[in-house]
Amino acid sequence: MPATLFLPAVLAKLADAKEIPVSGTTVGELVADAAARFPELAPRLRDTDGNPYAYVTFYLNDEDIRFNGGFSATVNDGDELTVVPAIAGG
Amino acid sequence: MSAATLLSETSATADALPDLSPEEILRYSRHVIIPDVGLTGQKKLKAARVLLIGAGGLGSPLGLYLAAAGVGHIGLVDFDVVDLTNLQRQLLHGTKDVGRTKLDSARDRIRDVNPHVELTTYETALTSENALKIIKDYDIVIDGTDNFPTRYLVNDACVLLGKPNVYGSIYRFEGQASVFSTENGPCYRCLYPSPPPPGLVPSCAEGGVLGVLPGLVGTIQATEAIKLILGIGEPLIGRLLLVDALDTKFRTVKLRKNPACPSCGTRDITQLIDYQEFCGVPQAAAAEQKAGELPEITPRELAERLKLGTVDLIDVREPHEWEIARIDGARLIPLATVADRLHELDRTRDIVLQCKGGVRSAKALRTLQAAGFTRVLNLVGGITRYSDDVDPTIPKY
């Protein structure tokens, strides 16, 4: 399934784009697709075992994937996956 | 939960509300003529007690707007001193305040904005020892802190005490805001169960922040706090607002309360913990110590060695920082490229690594050591201390 991965500015520089076209049937596959194409981005999206971090939240459209199966969450054509890493500045 | 439901939790009941003087009614006239606020709403604001944690970037618009709006009692927690680099965004403080405590500066400014505000200041870091004692006296807490340990501390304290936590956080051009820790809403740990390892996420001091961004996000936090006090509108409970100032995009995503959350779900966290340890700060320091003492050189020693030409100076900062300031004789090899450019270095000479403050150059030094370099030294305090100790014409940033 074609989908779009949206990156915050802090990660976008590792992929030279804020929006990346990605493909896969699950969120994990979308992330793996982006990770394979942008090796510097890869460790910022998931750990070495391919699992999500507790401090990087993914939203499939507007829903937190952790409540829909995590990286196993099913992706539909045209879905938007947004990465929201923790920031602490104030 | 609607704001109306929260009303009874955060404000005094209607018959116990304080009176407003004719001067106050005039001062707040643009509020009281809004039917949704009215005289009763303005009295609720006067009765409210709001605690701001941090008098910096987010705390500045928060302090100014909440005071102007007539919030009757504002508590302010901060232990910092006004620095010249704060003034690009921290509007509570002015040039004349550089060197004063932020609380002294904030007190003067807030009193000028609205002398009716009762201000309580806490010149301390918020800690596991003092947080519950300070927070318990307030209706609403606003998180304007700048580090992960304090954010988790504020969260857990608010959950334990049942206080709404108006959250905001910023980095460069982007920000987040939400309202946590209401009776049935999610908390900060539902969003981020655990923090990133120390050093992974740069602070505003390390990575920078657009000066108006805390203005945007802090003003949103102030708006949420006022809505909670008035019991109007739809607060950011169960929603996370994402602000992108560069593309001028605002969007909200759904936040859910995590039934397994140890803070607000299972309530396994029954008392405040050591948040420095929870965030891995002492562990990271111990690991650094275990890696061995860093061979170091002071700025004055470096200046002598540069004159003699007996050392190669490698600047591992970013090109945009090199544009701001550099030490004569240095060569730029940004940290991220060091591992790929080792062949450019002469391992038969002494190599000094330098960055802004000494942290990134320490990482570069470890990379060189791992690659077998033995004649490597870290410039203590980086270019900042070099400017202080050797050449004040080099700008600090």
Interface residues (C-beta under 8 A of the other chain):
Chain A: P8 A9 V10 K18 Y53 A54 Y55 T57 Y59 D62 E63 D64 R66 F67 T82 V84 P85 A86 I87 A88 G89 G90
Chain B: G54 G56 G57 L58 G59 D143 G144 T145 D146 N147 F148 R151 G168 S169 I170 Y171 R172 F173 E174 G175 Q176 L191 Y192 P193 S194 P195 P196 V201 S203 C204 G207 V209 P214 L240 L242 D244 L246 D247 T252 V253 K254 L255 R256 N258
